[in-house]
Structure formats: structure tokens, C-alpha cells
Amino acid sequence: MILGIDIGGSHLTAALVDRDSHLLIRDSYKRIHFNSKGTAEEIINAWSDLINDVFEKNHILNKKIGIAMPGPFDYEKGISIIKGLDKYESLYQLNVKELLATKLNIPTSHILMMNDAAAFLQGEVHGGAAVGYHDAIGITLGTGTGTAAHHHGITRDANLGPSPFMDSIADDYFSTRWFLRRHKELTGKSADDVKSIAKRYPSEIAIRKLFSEFAQNLTPFLQGFAEKEKPQVIIMGGNIALCSNLFLPELESNLRKANINTPILLSTLGEDAAILGAASLFKSTSIVL
């Protein structure tokens, strides 16, 4: 059993994964919210308490942990280089892997870390929508834009979120904050999240325009990504993807016009994808960066 962990901006989700069957042990599933703006000690303690709780309740003696973590991060060494992102400032330049290993009393070799977008795609390759595909790309649409590529057993972070796009960067166009900002520009109203905006799609022209703009913007971004990686399939996930019925048909039509006929499949694992992907770091046939 490997403990797979998905760490976000304010939450940690963990579950034991059977390394051979790629199945999550549902009874071991745990999720906590914590303060990512807290001290390094507060953050490490919150993570360690949950990890120890899962291991103890499931009587796991050989403790191995795969962690999906947002970047920028030196995943091999375990050193955080996250700075200026309003989260994990206290972990900057610290060896998170060593801090955790010391707190948990396990060897550092029993903790492997990876990028969260790569973990998402790796999980889908192992047990989700990308099973059976040798070449795949993944995109997660949520608080930011995650991108990853998988080719013949090797999954890597494509890191296209910070890449230049239009008058800014991709993250500023393919994220919740774009929807909230553009929604206010079009309607004069504030909204809490994309889900609440999507509910008004049938009745408001401005909301339909909003999702159409999103599809139009996403078209050249995905086109360039697909042309570079030449995948057999594109896997889409993240909270915004839950509203994909409002923009995916137009996006697919636009891509076909650009001679991109690669199928776009929605994640079948949801938040479990990153947990499964992180746990798969301990399977020798997979390399994830």
C-alpha cells in the first residue's frame, strides 16, 4: 500500500492505493483544510498529523508516500521554490521532504514528490480516461492552469500556465479568476465561483457569451499544445471542466477547423487522479517529474 497525497492551495487529500491494482482504498480516504499561509511548522504538523492518522488506522508498517504538489518545486530534492503566490511562503527554500521524513520518522527515500498537473495525468493514464493511450496530454482548469504530457510511460509537467498568452499569461485566461473578472465586466455583477455562473447559462445572453469567449481563447492554446506533443488523446479536468458542456462543443468544433482532431476526454477520476498518480511514483515502470 502506498499513501497517495494531493496537496492544494488550502487542502490536503490522501488515500492508500494498492500499488498492483491501482485501486484507492476508500475507507482510508481523508481530507483536511489547513492554512497555507501559516508557519512552516504549522503546515508540516498539519500534514504529518493526517499522514500518521491514515497509517495508524490502517496498520501500515512500511510507510511510503507519494505527494502531488503545486510548483514551482524541486520535486527530486523536495525543496519548495514557491514564492509570491500567496501560499507556502514559509516553505520557500526549505527541504520539505526532509522535514516531513523527520516528523514521520521514515527515510527520505520513502517520500517521492511530483507536480500536481503531472500527477493528474499520470492517474488518468493508470486508472482513468487515458488508460490504453501511450501518448496523452492533460489540462486542468481551476484556480490555475495545469498542463502535462505523457509519452510511453514517462509523464512530465508541461508548465504552460506561466507561458505568454495574448496580453498576459495562460493562467490569467484559463482559470476561475478569468471567469469572475470577465463575468463582472460583462454583467456588472460579482460572482463567487464558476458553478454559480454556469447555472445562469440558459437564461442570460452574457453568460453564453462568456463561455463562448472561453472556448475561443482556449482553442489556440490547446492547438499549440497538441501540435507540439502530438497526443492520441487530450484529458481535461479541474473544477471548470465540470461545466465543460457549456464550452467543449465549441472548442472541439474550433479545433477541428484547425485540423486538430484529437479526442478530448473528461477526467473520470476527478480529485482521485492526482492521488493515484502520486502513488504510482513507486511503480518502477513510470517516471513522473
C-alpha positions as CSV (number, residue, x, y, z in Angstrom):
1,M,0.0,0.0,0.0
2,I,1.2,3.5,-1.0
3,L,-0.2,6.6,0.6
4,G,-1.1,9.0,-2.3
5,I,-1.5,12.6,-1.3
6,D,-2.8,15.6,-3.3
7,I,-1.8,19.0,-1.8
8,G,-3.7,22.1,-3.0
9,G,-3.6,25.7,-2.0
10,S,-5.6,25.1,1.2
11,H,-6.4,21.4,1.4
12,L,-4.7,18.0,1.6
13,T,-6.4,14.9,0.4
14,A,-5.0,11.4,1.0
15,A,-5.8,7.8,0.4
16,L,-4.0,4.5,0.4
17,V,-3.5,3.0,-3.0
18,D,-3.0,-0.7,-3.9
19,R,0.2,-0.5,-6.0
20,D,-0.7,-3.5,-8.1
21,S,-4.4,-2.9,-8.8
22,H,-4.2,0.9,-8.9
23,L,-7.3,1.0,-6.7
24,L,-7.9,3.5,-3.9
25,I,-8.8,2.1,-0.5
26,R,-11.9,4.1,0.1
27,D,-12.0,3.5,3.9
28,S,-8.6,5.2,4.1
29,Y,-9.7,8.4,2.4
30,K,-9.1,11.6,4.4
31,R,-9.2,15.3,3.6
32,I,-8.3,18.3,5.7
33,H,-8.2,22.1,5.2
34,F,-5.2,24.0,6.5
35,N,-3.6,27.4,6.4
36,S,-1.1,27.5,3.6
37,K,-0.1,31.0,4.8
38,G,0.9,29.6,8.2
39,T,4.4,28.9,9.5
40,A,6.4,26.0,8.1
41,E,6.0,24.2,11.4
42,E,2.2,24.6,11.3
43,I,2.0,23.3,7.7
44,I,4.3,20.3,8.3
45,N,2.4,19.5,11.5
46,A,-1.0,19.5,9.8
47,W,0.3,17.3,7.0
48,S,2.1,14.9,9.4
49,D,-1.0,14.5,11.7
50,L,-3.1,13.4,8.8
51,I,-0.5,11.1,7.4
52,N,0.1,9.4,10.7
53,D,-3.6,9.0,11.3
54,V,-4.1,7.2,8.0
55,F,-1.1,4.9,8.6
56,E,-2.1,4.1,12.2
57,K,-5.8,3.4,11.4
58,N,-4.8,1.1,8.6
59,H,-2.0,-0.6,10.4
60,I,0.6,0.2,7.8
61,L,4.2,-0.5,8.9
62,N,6.2,0.0,5.6
63,K,5.3,3.6,5.2
64,K,5.7,5.0,1.6
65,I,4.2,8.3,0.5
66,G,3.7,9.8,-3.0
67,I,2.9,13.5,-2.9
68,A,1.4,15.7,-5.7
69,M,2.4,19.3,-5.0
70,P,1.9,22.5,-6.9
71,G,5.0,24.2,-8.3
72,P,7.4,25.7,-8.6
73,F,9.2,23.0,-6.7
74,D,12.3,20.9,-6.9
75,Y,10.5,17.6,-6.7
76,E,13.5,15.3,-6.7
77,K,15.2,17.1,-3.8
78,G,12.0,18.1,-2.1
79,I,12.8,21.8,-1.9
80,S,10.0,24.4,-2.3
81,I,10.7,27.3,-4.5
82,I,7.1,28.7,-4.3
83,K,7.3,32.5,-3.8
84,G,4.9,35.4,-4.4
85,L,1.9,33.1,-5.0
86,D,0.1,34.0,-1.7
87,K,0.7,30.4,-0.4
88,Y,3.5,28.4,1.2
89,E,5.7,31.4,1.6
90,S,7.1,30.0,4.8
91,L,8.3,26.8,3.0
92,Y,10.4,28.8,0.5
93,Q,13.9,27.2,0.1
94,L,13.1,24.6,2.8
95,N,13.6,20.9,2.2
96,V,10.0,19.8,2.7
97,K,10.8,16.1,2.1
98,E,13.4,16.1,4.9
99,L,11.1,18.0,7.2
100,L,8.3,15.5,6.7
101,A,10.6,12.5,6.9
102,T,11.9,13.7,10.2
103,K,8.5,14.4,11.6
104,L,7.2,11.0,10.4
105,N,10.3,9.1,11.4
106,I,10.7,7.5,8.0
107,P,13.6,7.6,5.4
108,T,13.5,10.4,2.9
109,S,13.6,7.7,0.2
110,H,10.1,6.7,1.3
111,I,8.8,10.1,0.2
112,L,8.5,10.9,-3.5
113,M,7.1,14.1,-4.8
114,M,5.8,15.3,-8.2
115,N,4.0,18.1,-9.9
116,D,0.2,18.1,-9.3
117,A,-0.7,18.5,-13.0
118,A,1.6,15.6,-13.9
119,A,0.0,13.6,-11.1
120,F,-3.4,14.3,-12.5
121,L,-2.5,13.0,-16.0
122,Q,-0.5,10.0,-14.6
123,G,-3.5,9.0,-12.5
124,E,-5.8,9.1,-15.6
125,V,-3.2,7.0,-17.5
126,H,-3.1,4.4,-14.8
127,G,-6.7,4.1,-14.0
128,G,-8.9,6.7,-15.7
129,A,-9.8,8.2,-19.0
130,A,-6.3,7.8,-20.6
131,V,-5.9,4.0,-19.9
132,G,-4.5,2.4,-23.0
133,Y,-3.1,5.5,-24.5
134,H,0.7,5.8,-25.0
135,D,0.7,9.5,-25.8
136,A,-1.5,11.9,-24.0
137,I,-1.7,15.5,-22.8
138,G,-3.6,16.8,-19.8
139,I,-5.0,20.1,-18.8
140,T,-6.6,21.1,-15.5
141,L,-8.7,24.2,-15.4
142,G,-9.3,25.6,-11.9
143,T,-7.6,28.1,-9.7
144,G,-4.8,28.0,-12.3
145,T,-3.9,26.1,-15.5
146,G,-2.1,22.8,-15.1
147,T,-0.6,21.1,-18.1
148,A,1.2,17.8,-18.5
149,A,2.3,15.4,-21.2
150,H,2.7,11.6,-21.2
151,H,4.7,9.6,-23.7
152,H,5.4,5.9,-23.4
153,G,5.5,5.6,-19.6
154,I,7.0,9.0,-18.9
155,T,4.8,11.8,-17.6
156,R,6.2,15.4,-17.2
157,D,4.9,18.7,-16.2
158,A,4.4,20.9,-19.3
159,N,4.3,24.0,-17.2
160,L,2.4,26.1,-19.7
161,G,0.4,28.1,-17.1
162,P,3.1,30.8,-16.8
163,S,3.6,30.9,-20.6
164,P,2.9,34.1,-22.5
165,F,-0.7,34.2,-23.9
166,M,-2.4,37.2,-25.5
167,D,-1.7,40.2,-23.4
168,S,-0.7,38.2,-20.3
169,I,-0.1,34.5,-19.4
170,A,-2.2,31.4,-19.8
171,D,-3.0,31.2,-16.1
172,D,-4.8,34.6,-16.4
173,Y,-7.1,33.3,-19.1
174,F,-7.9,29.6,-18.2
175,S,-8.7,29.9,-14.5
176,T,-11.5,30.8,-12.2
177,R,-10.2,34.3,-11.8
178,W,-10.7,35.0,-15.5
179,F,-14.3,33.8,-15.3
180,L,-15.0,36.0,-12.3
181,R,-13.3,39.1,-13.8
182,R,-14.8,38.7,-17.2
183,H,-18.2,38.0,-15.7
184,K,-18.2,41.3,-13.8
185,E,-17.1,43.1,-17.0
186,L,-20.0,41.7,-19.0
187,T,-22.7,41.8,-16.3
188,G,-21.6,44.4,-13.7
189,K,-22.2,41.7,-11.1
190,S,-19.8,39.8,-8.8
191,A,-19.9,36.0,-8.6
192,D,-18.5,33.5,-6.1
193,D,-17.5,30.8,-8.5
194,V,-17.9,29.3,-12.0
195,K,-20.6,26.9,-10.9
196,S,-22.9,29.7,-9.8
197,I,-22.3,31.5,-13.1
198,A,-23.0,28.3,-15.2
199,K,-26.4,28.0,-13.6
200,R,-27.5,31.2,-15.4
201,Y,-26.3,30.0,-18.8
202,P,-29.8,29.1,-20.2
203,S,-31.3,32.4,-19.3
204,E,-28.6,35.1,-19.8
205,I,-27.0,36.0,-23.2
206,A,-24.0,37.5,-21.3
207,I,-23.2,34.2,-19.7
208,R,-23.4,32.3,-23.0
209,K,-21.0,35.0,-24.4
210,L,-18.7,34.4,-21.5
211,F,-18.4,30.6,-22.1
212,S,-18.0,31.2,-25.9
213,E,-15.1,33.6,-25.2
214,F,-13.5,31.0,-23.0
215,A,-13.8,28.4,-25.8
216,Q,-12.3,30.8,-28.4
217,N,-9.4,31.7,-26.1
218,L,-8.7,28.0,-25.3
219,T,-8.6,27.0,-28.9
220,P,-5.2,28.4,-29.9
221,F,-3.7,27.4,-26.6
222,L,-4.8,23.7,-26.9
223,Q,-3.9,23.8,-30.6
224,G,-0.3,24.7,-30.0
225,F,0.0,22.2,-27.1
226,A,-1.4,19.4,-29.3
227,E,0.7,20.3,-32.3
228,K,3.8,20.2,-30.2
229,E,3.1,16.9,-28.3
230,K,1.1,15.0,-31.0
231,P,-1.1,13.2,-28.4
232,Q,-3.6,10.4,-29.1
233,V,-5.9,11.9,-26.5
234,I,-6.4,15.1,-24.5
235,I,-7.6,14.7,-20.9
236,M,-9.4,17.6,-19.3
237,G,-10.0,18.1,-15.6
238,G,-10.4,20.6,-12.8
239,N,-13.5,22.4,-11.5
240,I,-14.1,24.4,-14.6
241,A,-14.2,21.2,-16.6
242,L,-17.4,20.3,-14.6
243,C,-19.1,22.9,-16.8
244,S,-17.5,21.6,-20.0
245,N,-20.9,21.0,-21.7
246,L,-21.1,24.8,-21.9
247,F,-17.8,25.3,-23.8
248,L,-16.5,21.9,-25.0
249,P,-18.7,21.6,-28.2
250,E,-17.5,25.0,-29.5
251,L,-13.9,24.2,-28.5
252,E,-13.9,20.9,-30.4
253,S,-15.5,22.5,-33.4
254,N,-12.8,25.2,-33.4
255,L,-10.0,22.7,-33.1
256,R,-11.4,20.6,-36.0
257,K,-11.3,23.7,-38.2
258,A,-7.6,24.0,-37.2
259,N,-7.1,20.3,-38.2
260,I,-6.8,19.1,-34.6
261,N,-9.0,16.0,-34.4
262,T,-7.6,14.6,-31.2
263,P,-10.4,13.4,-28.9
264,I,-10.9,15.4,-25.7
265,L,-12.0,13.2,-22.8
266,L,-13.1,14.4,-19.4
267,S,-11.3,13.1,-16.3
268,T,-13.1,10.0,-14.9
269,L,-11.2,10.1,-11.6
270,G,-11.7,13.7,-10.6
271,E,-9.7,14.6,-7.5
272,D,-8.7,10.9,-7.2
273,A,-6.5,11.2,-10.3
274,A,-3.7,13.1,-8.5
275,I,-3.7,10.7,-5.5
276,L,-3.4,7.7,-7.8
277,G,-0.8,9.4,-9.9
278,A,1.3,10.3,-6.9
279,A,1.1,6.8,-5.5
280,S,2.3,5.5,-8.9
281,L,5.7,7.1,-8.3
282,F,6.6,3.9,-6.5
283,K,5.9,1.8,-9.6
284,S,9.2,1.3,-11.4
285,T,7.6,1.4,-14.9
286,S,6.5,5.0,-14.5
287,I,8.6,8.1,-14.3
288,V,6.9,11.3,-13.2
289,L,8.5,14.7,-12.9
